[in-house]
């Protein structure tokens, strides 16, 4: 059971890289949604 729980909480060298990639993906999705919202508002006006 410890082998299943440990990787979720381990702070190894790769954890910082994975958090960085995940944050970039999330920021990219938020920017894409905001751009889509902005484009749809411009098309309606």
C-alpha positions in Angstrom: 0.0 0.0 0.0 2.9 2.4 0.7 4.0 2.1 -2.9 0.7 3.4 -4.1 0.5 6.4 -1.7 4.2 7.4 -1.8 4.4 8.6 -5.5 1.6 11.1 -4.9 3.5 12.8 -2.1 7.1 12.3 -3.1 9.1 15.5 -3.8 11.7 14.1 -6.1 13.6 15.9 -8.9 10.9 15.2 -11.5 8.1 16.6 -9.3 9.0 20.2 -9.9 9.2 19.7 -13.6 5.8 18.0 -13.7 4.2 20.8 -11.7 5.7 23.3 -14.1 4.4 21.5 -17.1 1.0 21.1 -15.5 0.8 24.8 -14.6 1.8 25.8 -18.2 -0.9 23.5 -19.6 -3.5 25.0 -17.2 -2.5 28.5 -18.0 -2.6 27.7 -21.7 -6.1 26.3 -21.4 -7.3 29.4 -19.5 -5.8 31.7 -22.1 -7.5 29.7 -24.9 -10.9 29.9 -23.2 -10.5 33.7 -22.6 -9.5 34.2 -26.3 -12.5 32.2 -27.4 -14.8 34.3 -25.2 -13.3 37.5 -26.5 -13.7 36.3 -30.1 -17.3 35.4 -29.7 -18.1 38.8 -28.1 -16.4 40.6 -31.0 -18.4 38.6 -33.6 -21.7 39.4 -31.9 -21.1 43.2 -31.9 
